[in-house]
């Protein structure tokens, strides 16, 4: 019984490890895609895209920096 129980534990640990690895593998892919979208948005300045949200975040950060200086 102990052997079969340990096999089940090993399989569940493997499955959870595979899930963790699959999540880790997806993160760099998403970062690369965002990088590509940002460069595309920078080229198309007149379009409404994710580039606008990046500019807003930069503006909020600059306001925080001005408060610290003042």
WOCORKA-V313766 format. One record per residue. N is the residue number from 1. RES is the residue in one small letter. SS is DSSP state (helix for helix, strand for strand, loop for the rest). NEAR is the number of other C-alpha atoms within 10 Angstrom. Layout:
n=N res=RES ss=SS near=NEAR
n=N res=RES ss=SS near=NEAR
//
This chain:
n=1 res=x ss=loop near=6
n=2 res=x ss=helix near=7
n=3 res=x ss=helix near=8
n=4 res=x ss=helix near=9
n=5 res=x ss=helix near=10
n=6 res=x ss=helix near=11
n=7 res=x ss=helix near=12
n=8 res=x ss=helix near=12
n=9 res=x ss=helix near=12
n=10 res=x ss=helix near=12
n=11 res=x ss=helix near=12
n=12 res=x ss=helix near=12
n=13 res=x ss=helix near=12
n=14 res=x ss=helix near=12
n=15 res=x ss=helix near=12
n=16 res=x ss=helix near=12
n=17 res=x ss=helix near=12
n=18 res=x ss=helix near=12
n=19 res=x ss=helix near=12
n=20 res=x ss=helix near=11
n=21 res=x ss=helix near=11
n=22 res=x ss=helix near=11
n=23 res=x ss=helix near=11
n=24 res=x ss=helix near=11
n=25 res=x ss=helix near=11
n=26 res=x ss=helix near=10
n=27 res=x ss=helix near=11
n=28 res=x ss=helix near=11
n=29 res=x ss=helix near=11
n=30 res=x ss=helix near=11
n=31 res=x ss=helix near=11
n=32 res=x ss=helix near=11
n=33 res=x ss=helix near=11
n=34 res=x ss=helix near=14
n=35 res=x ss=helix near=12
n=36 res=x ss=helix near=12
n=37 res=x ss=helix near=15
n=38 res=x ss=helix near=17
n=39 res=x ss=helix near=11
n=40 res=x ss=helix near=14
n=41 res=x ss=helix near=18
n=42 res=x ss=helix near=15
n=43 res=x ss=helix near=11
n=44 res=x ss=loop near=12
n=45 res=x ss=loop near=11
n=46 res=x ss=loop near=9
n=47 res=x ss=loop near=11
n=48 res=x ss=loop near=10
n=49 res=x ss=loop near=15
n=50 res=x ss=helix near=14
n=51 res=x ss=helix near=19
n=52 res=x ss=helix near=16
n=53 res=x ss=helix near=11
n=54 res=x ss=helix near=12
n=55 res=x ss=helix near=11
n=56 res=x ss=helix near=11
n=57 res=x ss=helix near=10
n=58 res=x ss=helix near=11
n=59 res=x ss=helix near=12
n=60 res=x ss=helix near=10
n=61 res=x ss=helix near=11
n=62 res=x ss=helix near=12
n=63 res=x ss=helix near=10
n=64 res=x ss=helix near=10
n=65 res=x ss=helix near=11
n=66 res=x ss=helix near=9
n=67 res=x ss=helix near=8
n=68 res=x ss=helix near=8
n=69 res=x ss=helix near=6
n=70 res=x ss=loop near=5
//
